[in-house]
Amino acid sequence: MFNLPSDGTLRPAVLKALNVPVAVRLKELNRAINEFRWLYCCQRQAPVIVVDIPSCNLLLYEQGKQVLASRVVTGKKPTPTPTLCSRVTAVILYPYWTVPNV
């Protein structure tokens, strides 16, 4: 949980995580519950593609079961990937692309 070691040692990262204000944790919990509720509803409809932008993963669900997981390329902080919710009607594999002039 919280990507902290479970050996019980009070390290600086553990103390920092323990000292996060309750109001911040409640906002994080509210956001996480909303995401889980949304994902649960989406997974019940088939098929559903979910792209987890921070972890650069794509997940494909059919009838509530994950059938595909794949790494994807997402944006960086200066050029973030926009979020959206949409119905996919076509997928273009290997689109025409050139190196942009910088």
Residue pairs with C-beta under 8 A, 6 or more apart in sequence:
2 17
4 13
4 14
4 17
5 11
5 14
39 50
42 48
42 50
42 61
43 61
43 64
44 64
46 61
46 62
46 63
46 64
47 60
47 61
47 62
47 67
48 60
48 61
48 62
49 58
49 59
49 60
49 61
49 88
50 58
50 59
50 60
50 61
51 57
51 58
51 59
51 72
51 74
52 58
52 59
53 74
53 75
53 81
53 83
56 71
56 72
56 73
56 74
57 69
57 70
57 71
57 72
58 68
58 69
58 70
58 71
58 72
59 66
59 68
59 69
60 66
60 67
60 68
60 69
61 67
74 81
75 81
